[in-house]
Amino acid sequence: MLELYSARYTDMDVEAVDEAYRMLRQCSHLGRALKRFFDFHGTTSTRFMAMIVIDLAAEQGGVLPGDVAGQLDVSQSVATEAINALVRRGLLATVSLDNTRSRKVALTTSGQKMLAEQLVEYFSLMANFMHRNSD
């Protein structure tokens, strides 16, 4: 397929572009598998990843929503929506900071339990993908 373009675009590295297309197909398969995982568990990738960021910072007594946004590379409003949804589900709780209006968020006991159970399947899904697609 790419040979037709290589005649027109003589600087094109056919092997590199073909490999990039192969990687994109693999990522598409992973994306669909993750979508099924998130749908099955009634969450979104942003909410799930927010829980991971918050869980990894548990020793700090919670995380500021802006830090969650930064870690996930999403806007503050996207992070806030995800956090509010998780608070409504009882998976996160807010923690007031002394002498400030700022509030950290932390996993509740049920949030910790749910995340721990789902991480087993999530890590298995990721590992299986990598094993199937390693050269």
Residue pairs with C-beta under 8 A, 6 or more apart in sequence:
2 12
2 14
2 17
2 18
3 14
5 12
6 12
6 14
26 129
26 133
29 129
30 129
33 125
33 129
34 45
34 125
37 121
37 122
37 125
38 44
38 45
38 48
41 48
41 118
44 82
46 72
46 74
46 78
46 79
46 82
47 82
47 85
47 86
48 118
48 122
49 72
50 68
50 72
50 79
50 82
50 83
50 86
51 86
51 91
51 92
51 107
51 111
51 115
52 115
52 119
53 63
53 67
53 68
53 71
53 72
54 62
54 63
54 68
54 92
54 105
54 106
54 107
55 107
55 112
55 115
57 63
57 67
58 106
58 107
60 104
61 95
61 104
61 106
62 95
62 104
62 105
62 106
63 104
63 105
63 106
64 102
64 103
64 104
64 105
65 76
65 79
65 80
65 83
65 103
65 105
66 76
66 79
68 79
68 82
68 83
68 105
69 75
69 76
69 78
69 79
69 80
72 78
72 79
83 92
83 105
86 92
86 105
86 111
87 93
87 94
87 105
90 108
90 110
90 111
91 107
91 108
91 110
91 111
91 114
91 115
92 105
92 106
92 107
92 108
92 111
93 105
93 106
93 107
93 108
94 103
94 104
94 105
95 103
95 104
95 105
95 106
96 103
97 103
97 104
107 115
